[in-house]
């Protein structure tokens, strides 16, 4: 009986972490390109790592962004910040932003300090949201995928030093 209780306790402890790591099992061809830190008002919000098929990322046909949260951030805060960044993209209207907000509401969850989440992108516009405490959620929307990834990887990003660090072109000392 003790062995059964121990096994159940181990499974309950391990499963949430395993759910997050599954994206690496499903996409074994992705390799680390670069890592940077998103800072807001001198606080580290998350460490972000870019994984791509090619070590020299060039709008790869498939890649992942892995977030390691250093601060707890609510789902609402993440969505609001994402919509704010998406609204800066050229030729994006209010109808698209409404639809994209619905995608984000389904794909994003509250994040606690120490938790990880990942977003996997395909060239066809498939976006998979992975987090530690649930099954992955997938959406197909090429324009959303391109604009969402551009928040961190686009040439007009609000975070140019983070972008360079993700692309492996510069070590990041500050945001």
N, C-alpha and C positions, 0 to 999 in steps of 0.2 A: 504493500500500500504506500509506503514511504517513497518508493521508486516512482510510482504513478504520480503522486503529488509533486515530486521534484521535477519530473518530466513536464507536467502541465505548467508549473511555475517557469521553467526554462523557456517553453514555447511562448508563453505570454510575454516574457521579457525580450525574446529575440524577434518575434514576428514583425513588430512595427519597423525595426531597422531593416529587416530583410525585404519588406515591401518597397522601401526606397531604393535599395541596392539592385532590385530586379531590372531596372532600366539598363544597367551595365551588362546584365546577362542577355537581355533582349537585343542590345546593340553593342556587341563585343568589338566591332570594328572602329569604335570611336576612341581616340586617344587624346590625352591632355595637351592643350595648346598653350594656355596661359591662365593666370590667376590674378585677381585684383580685389580690392576692397571698396564697397560702396560706403562712403562716409557722408553723414548729414550733421552739420553743426559740430564737427570734430568727433562725432560718435561713429564707431564702426557698426553699421546696420547688418551687413552680411559680407561674407567672403564669396566671391563668384568665380567659378572655373568654367572655361570653355573647353569642350571636348569636340573633336571633329575627325572626320575620316582622314583628312590630310593635315599634317603637322603645320603646314603653311596655309591657314584658313583663308579661303577666297570664296565667300558665299557658297560654302560647301553644299553638296546635295543633301547632306544630313549631318546634324550636329546637335549638341546638347549644352544647356547652361545649367550648372549645378550650384545651388544656393545653400550656403551654410550660415544660418542666422546666428548673429552674435547678440542681438537684442530681440525681445519679443515684439512682434508686429501684428496688429489685427488684420483680418481679412479685408475689412473696409478700407484701412489705410493703404494696403497693397493695391487694391482695386482702384481707389481714387488716384493714387500716384501713377498707376499704369495708364488710366484713362487720360490724365493730364498730359502725359508724355505722348500717347497715341494721338491726341487732338492737335499736336504740333506737326504731325506728318502732312505733307502736301496732298491735296485732293482727297481728304478724308472728311466726310460729312457727318451730320448728327445721326442719321439713320444707321450708318456703319458703327459709330461709337456706341449707340444703344445696343446693337447686336453683339458687339465685341464685349460690352459690359456683361451681357448674359453669359458669354463664354467664360469670362474671368470669374464670374460668380460661381459657376459650376467647377471650374478648374483650380481655384485658389482656396486655401483654408488659412485659418489663424496659424501663425508660426510662433513657436516659443524659442527662446535662446537655446542654442545647441541642436535644434532640429534642422534637417535638410529637406530640400525640395529640388526637383529638377524639371526642366522643360526640354523635351526632345522635339526637334524640328526636322521635317523631311522636305525635299525639294518640291514635292507635289502639293505642299501646303498642309500636310497633316501635322498637328501639334498634340503632343502627349504631355499632360501634367502629372507628375509623380510626386507623392509626398509620403512621409513615414507612416501616417495613420490611416491610409485608405488605398483602395485600388486605383490604378491610373485611369485618367479620364482623357479621352481623345476627341479632337475636333478637326474637321477638314475645312480650311478657309485660307487660301493662298495669300490674299491681301492682308488678312490679320497676321498670319505667320511672319510675313516679311516686315510689317510695321512693328509687331511686338518684338521681334529679334533686334530691330534697328534701335530700340530703346537703349541697348547696350553696345551693339555692334555697328550701327550706322555711322557714316561719316559726320552726320550732323547731331550726334548724340549730345545730351546735356552733360555727359560724363566722359570727356575725351581722354583723360588720364587712365580711367578704368578701362576704356576701350583698348588703348595701347597695351595695357597690361594683359588683357584677355587675349589679344592677338599675339602675345609673346614678343612684342616689339620694344617694350620698355618695362623695367621693374617700377612698381608704383610706390612712391614714398608718401604721397598725400593725394587727396582728391582735389 
